[in-house]
Amino acid sequence: MPSVSKQTANQVNFLASSRFQSFTEYVDNTTAGAIDDAGRKLIPAGTIWPANDATAKGITINTVDVTENAQPVGVIVEGYLLAQRLPVAPSDAAKTAMTGIKWRDVSETPGK
């Protein structure tokens, strides 16, 4: 008989608009992430990819498990985002490098 487990995910909405452009990239276990309670290496949604510096190209749209090997993930390259809601604040160099990302303040969004 197959085993079934239930997991609950909490994800903060960091999109300031429903319009965005994303492309598929591969992330691996060298990307900054966290180890969960089960010992899995997770790259959370909202991670600056590939790094939070001048090489930044976009923001991951989903949480992805890279414990076993590299995995595909959508990376937002254009759109309006809320920097305050990302897991890690983008550096000034990363903000400059991601020319397609427009940053909004949480206080500017209806319904906050």
C-alpha positions in Angstrom: 0.0 0.0 0.0 1.4 3.4 -0.9 2.4 5.8 1.8 0.8 9.3 1.8 2.1 12.3 3.7 0.5 15.7 4.1 2.6 18.9 4.1 1.5 22.5 4.4 3.3 25.3 2.6 3.3 28.9 3.6 4.3 31.4 1.0 4.2 35.1 1.2 3.0 36.9 -2.0 5.8 39.1 -3.2 4.1 40.0 -6.5 2.9 43.6 -6.8 1.1 42.9 -10.0 -0.4 39.8 -11.7 1.7 40.6 -14.9 5.2 39.3 -15.0 7.5 37.4 -17.3 9.4 34.4 -16.2 11.8 31.9 -17.8 12.8 28.4 -16.7 16.2 28.0 -15.2 17.9 25.2 -13.3 18.9 25.7 -9.7 21.1 23.4 -7.7 22.3 22.9 -4.2 24.9 25.6 -4.5 22.2 28.3 -4.6 21.5 29.9 -1.2 18.6 28.0 0.5 17.6 26.3 3.7 17.5 22.8 5.1 14.0 21.8 6.3 13.0 19.6 9.2 13.3 16.5 7.0 16.8 17.4 6.0 15.9 18.5 2.5 17.7 21.5 0.8 15.0 23.9 -0.3 15.4 27.1 -2.5 12.4 29.2 -1.4 10.2 31.2 -3.7 11.5 34.8 -3.9 15.2 33.8 -3.9 17.4 36.0 -6.0 18.9 33.9 -8.8 21.7 33.0 -9.3 23.1 35.2 -6.5 22.2 38.3 -4.5 24.9 40.4 -6.2 25.6 42.0 -9.6 25.1 38.6 -11.3 21.4 38.6 -10.4 19.1 37.8 -13.3 15.7 37.3 -11.5 13.6 36.0 -8.7 12.4 32.4 -8.3 8.7 32.0 -8.4 8.3 28.6 -6.7 10.0 26.8 -3.8 12.1 24.0 -5.2 13.8 20.9 -3.6 17.4 20.5 -4.8 18.5 17.9 -2.3 19.0 15.2 -5.0 20.0 17.2 -8.0 19.4 20.4 -10.0 15.7 21.2 -10.6 13.9 23.6 -13.0 12.3 26.6 -11.6 10.5 29.7 -13.0 12.6 32.9 -12.6 10.8 36.2 -12.9 12.8 38.6 -15.1 10.2 41.3 -15.6 7.4 42.5 -13.4 6.5 44.5 -10.3 7.7 43.0 -7.0 7.6 43.8 -3.3 11.2 43.7 -2.0 10.1 43.8 1.6 8.4 40.4 1.2 11.3 38.5 -0.3 13.0 35.9 2.0 16.3 38.0 1.7 16.4 41.7 0.9 18.0 42.3 -2.6 21.3 44.0 -2.5 21.7 47.3 -4.4 23.9 45.5 -6.9 21.2 42.9 -7.5 18.5 45.5 -7.9 20.6 47.3 -10.5 21.4 44.1 -12.3 17.7 43.0 -12.6 16.7 45.8 -15.0 13.3 44.2 -15.8 12.2 44.1 -12.2 10.3 47.2 -10.9 10.2 47.5 -7.1 7.1 48.7 -5.2 6.8 49.5 -1.6 4.3 47.4 0.4 2.6 50.6 1.5 1.8 51.4 -2.1 -0.2 48.2 -2.7 -4.0 48.0 -2.0 -4.9 45.4 0.7 -1.2 45.3 1.8 
